[in-house]
Amino acid sequence: MAVDLPWLVCMLSATAEGELFQEPTTSACFDAPALEIEDAAWSWEYQVSLWSQYVWRGVVLNDEPVLQPEFFLYRGFEDGSYFGAGLFWSMDLSNVADRQGEVSELDYCAEWGIEGESATIAVGAASYTYPGSSDPSTVEFYLSCQWPQDLVTPQVELWSDLLQAHGFYLRGALLREFALSEHWMLCAQTWASAMDRNYADYNVGARAAGFSDAGAQLQLCWMLQEGLRLDLAVYASMQIESAYRDALDDPDPIWFGLFWSQEF
């Protein structure tokens, strides 16, 4: 499948000085730059990510390195709401599927959200396509809510695939950031998720409802200058439901990512 969104709802908690709050899942979206969405202003940013393998919601889609560029365009409004749209693609760096150097996945996303005094809520959709493959395209719709707190920031996401899986995926996470110095930040995250039997059957190959991937992330960010940063992240996850573990070759993946990103 594809990157994990929502991407802007995580970044609204951040500022251009370097605060992070990001996800992820392999999501490169949660590993994107910390954005400061200004009222009535258009902004855009790009990110280029190098991954040791491609893991999506605890499922290894490619156990060889991949390159994943992204592009986001967004605008904030005076009432505290925002709109954003993004483009993501994944390129195989190995010949594991006889597609070395080719784009194996191309995704589109759009999101609307509003930032309140105590929470940020977002709704959106993500379209997943697979150029040159017989895998069917699909669309997921999602709802996300985040409550920034002094100690940790809780976040809840609900995803629903109505075209192919005809099911849902629920994910809860806790995020925390640490300022190491003026230009260095460390982000930590832990998450757990669940899915219904239809979603599990389509994405995991096991027709059973239950708790799916749970894991943790550490991400080190180097703010080179305002709007420009370099990140190094390590992820580890495990499948909780025994039926999912039996269906997957590697139910407990560990993977790494290096990201270069810039905001304009």
N, C-alpha and C positions, 0 to 999 in steps of 0.2 A: 504494500500500500504506500503510504506517503508520510509527509511530515505531520507532526502533531501541532495543531493549533488549539486555541486561539493564540495569536502572537501579540497583538496590541494590548490586550487586557493585562498581560504580564508586564509589559513595558511601561504602561501608564503609571505604575508605582515607582518608576525609576526617573532619574534626572540625567542631564547631559554631563554632570560631574562624575558619573561612574557608578551609580547604584544599579543593581542588577535584577533581582527577582525574575528568573527565567525558568522555563520548563525543560520536557522534553524527553524527555522521550527522545527519541532521536530527533526530536524536533529541533530541528534547526531553528524553528521559529522561536522557541524559548531560549535559544542560544544566540539570538540576534542582538544587535546593539540596544543599549538602553536609550529609549527615545523620549524626548520632551515635546509633546504635542502642543503647539501653540494655538491660541484662539484664532479662527479665521485665517489659517495659514496652511499652505501645501508644503509638504516635506517628502523626501524619499531617501531610501537607503538600500545598500546592497550588502550581501554577505557571500563569501566563498568558504565552504566547509570541506575539510578532508577528514573522512571517517575510516577507522580501521575495519569496520564492517557496517552493514546497513541493518539496523534493528528498529522495528516499528511495533510499539506496544508489546514488547517482550518477545516478538517473533523475528527470528533472523531471516531477512529477505535475501541478503547476499553476505556470505561470510568472508568476502574479499574486500579490499579498499574501494571506496567510491568517492567521487567528487560531486558536491551538491551546491551549486550556486543558487541564490535567491535574490529577488528584487521586490521591494515594498513601496507603495505610494499611499500616503495618508493625509487627512486633513482634520484639524480640530475646529470646533465651533464654540461660540461664546456661551452657550448653555451647558458646557461641560461634556457634550457628546463628541463623537468622532466617527469618521468613516475611513476604512482602509481596504486596499486590495493588494494582492501579492501574486507572484509567479515563482514556482519552484521546479527545478529539474534535477534528476539524478543521472550521473554518468558512471558506467562501470570502468574501473581502471585495470581490471584483470580480464581474462578471457574465460571466466568460469561459466558463462552462458553464451559463449561465442559472440559476444557483443562488446568487445573491448573498444573503448573510445566512443561508444554510441550512447545516446540518451535513451535510457530504459524507462524513464518515468517523467511525466510532465503534468504538473498540478497547478490549479488556479484557486485562489481563495478570496473571499470578500467578507468584511466584518463591520458591524455597527455596534457601538457601545456608548456607555455614559459613565462618567466618573463622578461618584457622589462623595460626601464627606467621610463615609465609613466603608464604602464598598464600590467596586467597579463591576458592572454587568455588561456582558457582550453576547451578541447572537451573530451567527454567520454560517457560511457554507463553504465547503471545499470540494472541488472536482478533481478526481484522480483519473489520469489517462496514461496509456502505456504504448507509446509509438513503436511500430514494428513488432508488436506482440499480439497474440490472440486473447490475452487477458481482457475481460470486459471493463469498460470504464464505469465509474460509479460516482455518486455524490453523497456527501455526508452533511448533515445539518447539526449545529451544536449550540449549546447554551453554556456560558461560563460565568462564575461569580468569584470574586476575590475580596478578602477582608484584611487589609494591611493592619498589623498589630505590632506592638513594640518588640515582643519576643520572637514570634514567627508570623508568617502570612499564610493563612489557610486559603485553599482554592479548590473549587469543585467544578467539574466539567461533565456534561452529558452529551454524548454523540449518538446520532441515529442515522443509519444507512437505510433509506427507503427504496433504493433501486435494485440492489443486489443481495445484501445480507438480510434486509428486512428485520433488523434488530437494533440493539443499543449497546453502548459501552459507557460505563460510569467510572470516573476517576477522581480521587481526592488526593491532595498534596499539601505538604507543609514546606515553606521556603524560608530561608534565613540567609542574610548576607553579613559579611564582616569586612570592615575597612582595615586593610593592612598598612596602607600608607596613602599618600596623596594620589598616587597613580596605580595602586594595586588594590584589588578587591577579591574576596573569596566568597563564593555562593555555595550553599548546601541545600539539598532538597531530598525529601523522601516521599514516596507515593505508593498507593495501592489502588487496585481497580477491580471491576467486575463486569461481566457481560452475560447477556441472555443466550439461550441455546442456538438461536438462529445466527446471531453474530459470531458465536464461537464456531459454529459449523462452517461458515463461509470463510472466516479468517484464520482459524486454527486447525480445522479439520476434525473437530470433536464436537458432537452434538450433545452438549451438556452445559447447563448454566452454572456459574460459580465465580469465585474470586480468581482473577487472572494474574496479570503481572504486578508485582510489587518490587520496589527497588530504591536505589539511592544514587545521587549525583553530587560530585564536587566539581566546581568550575572556577578556575583562576583567570582573572581578567587584568590585563595590562592596558591602561588608558594612555595611549601614545600621545594624544592631544584631544581637544574637544571634538567629539563626534567620530573619532578614529580609535579602534581598539583591536587587540589580539587576545584570543581566549584559548585556553587549554582545558578540556573537560574529560572526566572519566565517569562512566556509568556502569552499574551492575544491576541486574534484575533477575527475578526468578518467577516461574509460574507456580501458583499455589494449588490450583485444582489438579488432581491427579490425572484426569482425562486429558487435560491440556499438556501435561508433562509427557504423557505417553505418546501423544500425537506429534511432538516436536523432536527434531534431532538434537537441538541444544536448548533446553528449557531454562538454562541459567547463564545467559551470555554476559560477558564483560567486554566493553568496547570504549574506544577513545576518539576524541574529536579535536581538531585544530581549526579555529575560525578566524578569518580576517574580515572586518566589517567597517563600514563608513556611512555616516549620516550626512545629508545635505539639507 
